[in-house]
């Protein structure tokens, strides 16, 4: 929507009124006067017309350390969700940029910026996601080789990118994948009869969990990518 259209709609006084405000220098966009009513208004642009704030949305970017038992959802009638951990009046504006299942712990990113969340979750972007994995038995060399080669997933009719695997002990590894398929890591190990008993996400793209405590969250500034 253009600035002129937005002003006309939100003041209820029509296009002529919007045009006059623009011509008289009474429209302020992001702290600067603007006269071109054809300029597109972004979701997070701040707009003032004749001293009245018409839009003042704030872009929010949240890193959260999800404990086990918490749902990666915005609301649920029974279980506690990641949104319930953010006790702020704006928490209901947020959505998830990639989910974790209920038992999995670690990094969840929430935002109200759909373009940003899409940049993390779009399969085209191939954003790396790193996990600490513990299994119920020794991880064999053939599993590591298959992960590093890439695996077919018939249900989704796709093939995974070659994963990065760092073996930490006989039954633990650090695993980086580039997709977000349903229960992907558990399914990868099950191909070899191995059950994942602990799964923890450490990072998504350039955003690490670092030392953020379980159940806590913090705001961050997104990194610019091309």
matplotlib code that plots the C-alpha trace (Angstrom):
import matplotlib.pyplot as plt

x = [0.0, 1.3, 1.7, -1.2, -3.5, -2.6, -3.3, -6.6, -7.7, -6.6, -7.8, -11.1, -10.9, -10.0, -7.3, -7.6, -6.9, -3.9, -2.5, -2.9, -1.1, 1.8, 2.0, 1.9, 4.9, 2.8, 3.7, 6.8, 8.2, 10.8, 11.6, 11.9, 9.3, 8.0, 5.9, 5.8, 2.5, 3.4, 6.1, 5.3, 4.8, 6.7, 5.4, 7.9, 8.0, 6.9, 4.4, 3.0, 0.5, -0.6, 1.0, -0.9, 1.0, -0.7, 1.8, 4.6, 5.2, 8.5, 10.3, 11.2, 13.8, 14.1, 16.5, 15.0, 16.4, 13.6, 13.5, 12.2, 8.4, 7.7, 5.8, 7.1, 3.8, 2.2, -0.7, -2.0, -5.0, -3.1, 0.7, 3.0, 4.4, 7.5, 5.3, 4.3, 8.0, 8.0, 6.0, 5.7, 2.5, 3.9, 4.6, 1.4, 2.7, 5.5, 5.8, 8.4, 11.2, 11.6, 10.3, 11.6, 9.6, 8.5, 11.4, 14.1, 15.9, 17.8, 17.6, 14.3, 14.0, 10.8, 10.0, 7.1, 9.1, 7.9, 10.6, 13.2, 11.7, 11.4, 15.1, 15.8, 13.2, 13.0, 14.5, 16.1, 18.3, 19.8, 20.4, 22.6, 21.3, 23.6, 22.6, 24.2, 23.0, 23.2, 22.1, 21.3, 24.2, 27.5, 27.3, 28.8, 31.1, 28.5, 26.0, 28.5, 29.4, 25.7, 25.0, 28.0, 26.9, 23.2, 20.1, 16.8, 13.6, 10.8, 7.9, 9.0, 10.4, 13.7, 17.3, 19.2, 22.4, 25.6, 25.7, 28.6, 29.3, 31.8, 31.9, 32.4, 32.2, 31.0, 27.3, 27.4, 28.1, 27.6, 25.5, 24.8, 22.0, 20.5, 16.8, 14.0, 12.1, 9.8, 11.9, 14.7, 17.6, 15.7, 14.8, 18.4, 19.6, 16.7, 17.9, 20.7, 18.5, 19.8, 17.5, 18.2, 17.8, 18.8, 18.7, 19.8, 19.9, 22.9, 22.6, 20.6, 22.6, 24.8, 22.8, 24.2, 22.5, 25.7, 25.2, 21.6, 20.0, 17.1, 13.7, 15.3, 15.3, 16.9, 16.5, 19.0, 19.7, 19.5, 22.5, 22.2, 22.4, 22.3]
y = [0.0, 3.5, 6.2, 8.2, 5.2, 4.4, 7.9, 8.1, 4.8, 5.4, 9.0, 8.2, 11.5, 10.3, 10.8, 14.6, 15.0, 12.7, 14.6, 18.0, 16.7, 15.5, 18.8, 20.8, 18.8, 17.3, 13.7, 12.3, 8.9, 7.4, 10.9, 12.5, 14.7, 13.1, 14.5, 11.5, 9.7, 6.9, 5.6, 2.1, 1.8, -1.0, -3.0, -1.5, 2.1, 4.7, 7.1, 10.4, 12.6, 16.0, 15.1, 11.8, 8.5, 6.3, 3.4, 2.5, -1.2, -2.5, -5.3, -8.0, -10.7, -13.2, -16.0, -18.5, -21.6, -24.1, -26.6, -30.1, -30.4, -27.0, -26.8, -25.0, -23.3, -19.9, -21.3, -24.6, -25.4, -28.0, -27.6, -24.7, -23.0, -21.0, -17.9, -18.5, -18.1, -14.5, -12.5, -9.3, -7.6, -8.0, -11.7, -12.7, -10.9, -13.4, -16.5, -19.2, -19.4, -23.1, -25.5, -28.2, -31.2, -31.2, -33.4, -31.5, -28.6, -25.6, -22.6, -21.3, -18.1, -16.0, -12.8, -10.7, -10.2, -12.7, -11.8, -12.6, -15.9, -16.9, -16.2, -18.8, -21.5, -21.4, -24.6, -22.5, -20.7, -23.9, -22.4, -24.6, -25.9, -27.5, -30.0, -32.0, -35.6, -38.4, -41.9, -45.2, -47.0, -46.6, -44.4, -46.6, -45.3, -46.2, -43.8, -41.0, -41.7, -41.6, -38.4, -36.8, -37.9, -36.9, -39.1, -39.5, -38.8, -40.4, -38.9, -35.3, -36.4, -34.7, -35.5, -33.9, -31.8, -33.4, -33.0, -32.0, -34.6, -34.3, -37.5, -36.5, -40.0, -43.4, -42.3, -38.5, -36.2, -32.6, -32.6, -29.8, -30.2, -27.8, -28.8, -28.8, -32.0, -33.5, -35.4, -35.4, -36.3, -39.0, -40.5, -40.3, -42.4, -44.8, -45.8, -47.6, -48.9, -46.2, -44.2, -40.6, -40.2, -36.5, -33.7, -30.2, -27.4, -25.1, -22.7, -21.6, -20.0, -17.2, -17.2, -19.4, -20.2, -19.7, -19.4, -18.5, -20.4, -22.8, -21.0, -17.6, -15.4, -12.3, -9.8, -9.6, -7.7, -9.8, -10.0, -8.6, -11.3, -11.0]
z = [0.0, -0.8, 1.8, 0.2, 0.3, 3.8, 5.0, 3.1, 4.6, 8.2, 8.5, 6.8, 4.9, 1.5, -1.1, -1.4, 2.3, 2.1, -0.9, 0.9, 4.0, 1.8, -0.1, 3.1, 4.6, 7.4, 6.7, 8.4, 7.4, 9.7, 11.2, 7.8, 5.9, 2.7, -0.1, -2.5, -1.8, -4.2, -1.9, -0.6, 3.1, 4.8, 7.7, 10.1, 8.8, 11.3, 9.8, 11.3, 9.5, 10.9, 14.2, 14.5, 14.6, 12.0, 12.1, 14.6, 14.3, 15.8, 14.2, 16.8, 16.6, 19.5, 20.3, 22.8, 24.5, 24.4, 27.3, 26.8, 27.1, 25.6, 22.3, 19.3, 18.7, 19.3, 21.3, 22.6, 24.8, 26.9, 26.7, 27.5, 24.3, 23.5, 23.4, 27.0, 27.9, 26.6, 29.1, 27.0, 25.6, 22.1, 22.4, 20.5, 17.4, 17.0, 14.9, 14.7, 12.2, 12.3, 14.9, 17.3, 18.5, 22.1, 23.4, 21.6, 23.3, 22.1, 19.8, 18.5, 16.6, 16.8, 14.9, 13.6, 10.3, 7.8, 5.3, 7.9, 8.9, 5.3, 4.8, 7.4, 6.5, 2.7, 1.3, -1.5, 1.1, 2.5, 5.9, 8.1, 11.4, 13.9, 16.5, 19.3, 19.0, 21.5, 20.4, 22.1, 20.5, 18.7, 15.5, 12.8, 10.0, 7.3, 8.9, 9.0, 5.4, 4.3, 6.2, 4.5, 1.1, 1.5, 1.9, 0.0, 1.7, -0.3, 1.8, 0.8, -2.6, -1.9, -1.1, 1.7, 1.2, 2.4, 6.2, 8.3, 11.0, 13.8, 16.0, 19.6, 21.2, 20.2, 20.6, 20.3, 17.4, 16.2, 13.1, 10.7, 8.2, 5.6, 5.6, 8.1, 7.3, 9.9, 12.5, 9.9, 12.2, 14.0, 10.6, 9.4, 12.3, 12.2, 8.7, 10.6, 13.4, 15.8, 18.1, 19.0, 22.8, 23.0, 20.5, 21.1, 18.5, 18.9, 16.0, 13.0, 10.2, 11.8, 15.0, 17.9, 21.1, 23.0, 26.8, 26.9, 29.8, 29.3, 29.2, 28.7, 25.6, 24.3, 21.4, 18.6, 15.5, 12.3, 10.1, 6.6, 3.9, 0.1]

ax = plt.figure().add_subplot(projection="3d")
ax.plot(x, y, z, "-o")
ax.set_aspect("equal")
plt.show()
